[in-house]
């Protein structure tokens, strides 16, 4: 199967790409060659011919694997799957090279430019289109279409969309999650609330926060709900509010920032009201100190937390959740609001300059098979890539948290994955913090972020190396 040569660019063009990305020299993917050793001699005995038959050389696929628990191939089920794949045949050997996720897009441009790119790499979901437009991620559209294993209709649509640009696919989504709102029952009961009737509306949420926030004099001793606590929640909290109100952060074609509008203003007013009920954004962080937010929840310092659905099963937090009476629910809605949630994910990509793209794709394809998809999701506290596997009893196993997470995936969003998404992360982070800390008015921060975001989007597309 031939690797698509979707990018044919010069070094001069590569060095001009936008959003802070660097370039590369030769980006034509080189297919791994299968070498044969020896040649049969006509006069040889049959057994001798069989004994000296040509053998395939093992092709080593260098894989920049995420070094974190949730997608690592150097520990747990990830290591088991890698070793199993390597033991199945002699043609391919997956060599995992642990790499922090932030280093993927920091080091990949230099590696491609130096003709030293890995054969495959893990990359955060929001970076895929930026890497593609920068000439760093190879197109795998034809490989996916030719695959008898991969069925795009069985993948989560929103997650797949972040790997596809105008019908061209540049990454294979891998190891998604979903977030849910956890509620501590003891704090609710002490506040005179019924855990069986968790807050369903924004007004319900305000009321519950007010009743579950405790003080001794001017000092906070217990919080109700701190939206930015939990993995990625500095983005998730306000993005979810915008989506609930029917708004969007970017246009459907990924070309226009749509932050500066009345819906966004209303979403941030909602966020600020939550903080004001608890003495402000800064007071919450000062109360928590260096304690992990999830431990603050299980220690009852905060009554509600928005975090990854399977957190109660994760090794660092299981003991705390085991001793706590809690439940999980969706995020409370505004009047007439949309039910949505937040879902992170990564992708496996084949960088431009990969010397063994076909062999790398063989491993990517194998990971998509139902048995491996199920094992990885269960072992890493994630959600299967395949909707059919995620909805199966083999995965859900009667677990209400898994069932809720799977159901929410159809309405799950993430940070902007448009071309230039890497550059938007910092802009959106600074915008949110400036609003929460009241360094700027909501309107000032939105207007500035919208302008900066548009500049990044324009620059990335203007300097794209995609034909």
C-alpha positions, 0 to 999 in steps of 0.5 A, a space after each residue: 500500500 503506497 503512502 500518500 505524498 500529500 505534501 511536496 514543499 521546499 525548505 524555504 516554504 516550510 520555514 514560513 509556516 505560521 503559529 510558531 511552528 518550524 519547518 522541515 527539508 525533504 518531507 516525502 515519506 519513504 516506505 519501509 523496504 522488505 529485504 530478501 536474503 539469499 537465493 534458492 539453488 536449483 540443485 538443493 534438496 527440498 529440506 535444504 531449500 526450505 531451511 534457507 528460504 528467504 526471510 523478511 528483515 524486521 522493520 523497526 517502527 520508532 514510536 513517540 509514545 506519550 509518557 503519561 498513564 492514559 496513553 503510554 505504551 511503556 507500562 500497563 496494558 499499553 506495554 502489554 499490547 505493544 509486546 503482543 503485537 511485536 510477538 505476533 510476527 517478525 516483520 515489524 518491531 514497535 520501538 516505543 520512545 516515551 515523549 511528554 505530550 507538549 514535546 511532540 509539537 515542540 520537537 517534531 518540526 526540528 526532527 522533520 527538518 533534520 530528516 530524523 522524524 519518528 515513524 509514528 507519534 502520539 499528538 494531542 487532538 487539538 494539534 492535528 490540523 496545525 501539524 498537517 498544515 505545517 507539513 509535519 503530519 502525513 495524510 492517511 486518507 487512502 490508508 484508512 479507506 483501504 483498511 478492512 479494519 477501520 470503519 470511520 462510521 464507528 468512530 466518534 464524529 466530533 473527535 474524528 473531525 479534529 483529525 480531518 481537514 476538508 475530507 483529508 485525514 491526518 490522524 487516528 483518534 486514540 484514547 478519548 475520555 469524557 467529563 462528568 460532574 461528581 457530587 459529594 453526598 455528605 456535603 449536600 446532606 449537611 447543607 439540607 439538600 437531597 443527593 437524589 435531586 442534584 442541581 439541574 439548572 444554573 439557578 439550582 447550581 447557584 443555590 446549592 453553591 451558596 448553601 454548601 460554601 462554609 466559612 469561619 469568619 472571613 476564612 473559607 473552610 468548604 467550597 461548593 463548586 470550583 469550575 476550573 478545578 480538574 483536568 483541563 477545566 480552565 477551558 472546559 468550564 467556560 466552553 461548556 457554558 458557551 455550548 450549552 447556550 448554543 454558541 460556538 468558539 469557532 466557525 464550522 469551517 475552522 476559519 473564523 474565531 467567534 468568541 466576541 458575542 453576547 453568548 460568550 458574555 453570558 457564559 462568562 457572567 455565569 462563571 463569575 457568578 459562581 466564583 463570586 458566591 465563594 469569594 472569588 477565583 483567587 480565594 478558591 485556589 488559595 484555599 486549595 493550596 497545593 492539594 490536587 483538586 480531586 483529593 480536595 473533593 474526596 477530602 470534602 473540601 469542595 462539594 462538586 467537581 467536574 472531571 474525567 468520568 473514570 477518576 474513581 477507578 484511577 490509582 491515585 484517587 481510588 482510595 479517596 473515592 472508595 471512602 466517599 458517598 458520591 454520585 455523578 450527573 450532567 452539568 446543570 443547564 441554563 433555561 432551554 440549554 443544550 446538554 453537552 460535555 467536554 471530551 479530551 483525546 489524542 491521535 496517533 499520526 505518521 509524521 512526514 519523513 517517516 521511513 516506515 509509514 506502512 508498518 506504522 499504519 499496520 500498528 495503528 490499524 491493529 490498535 483499532 481492532 475491537 479486542 485491543 480497543 476494549 482492552 486499552 480502554 478498560 486498562 487506561 480508564 478511557 473510552 473505546 474509539 469504536 462506538 460499537 465497543 463503547 456501547 457494548 456490555 463488555 465495556 460498560 459492565 453495568 457501571 453507571 459512570 461508564 454508561 453516562 460517559 458513553 452516552 455523553 460522547 455524542 454531545 462532547 466538545 473540546 478545545 479548538 482543533 482548527 489549523 492554528 489550534 496550538 496557538 489558540 490554547 495560550 490565548 484562550 487560557 490568558 483570556 479566561 484567567 484575566 476574566 476570572 481574576 477580574 484583570 479585564 472586563 469580560 468584553 475587553 478580554 473577549 474582544 482581545 482574544 477574538 482578534 488574536 485568535 483570528 490572527 493565528 488562524 489567518 497566519 496558519 492558513 496563509 502559510 499552509 503547505 497543503 496543496 
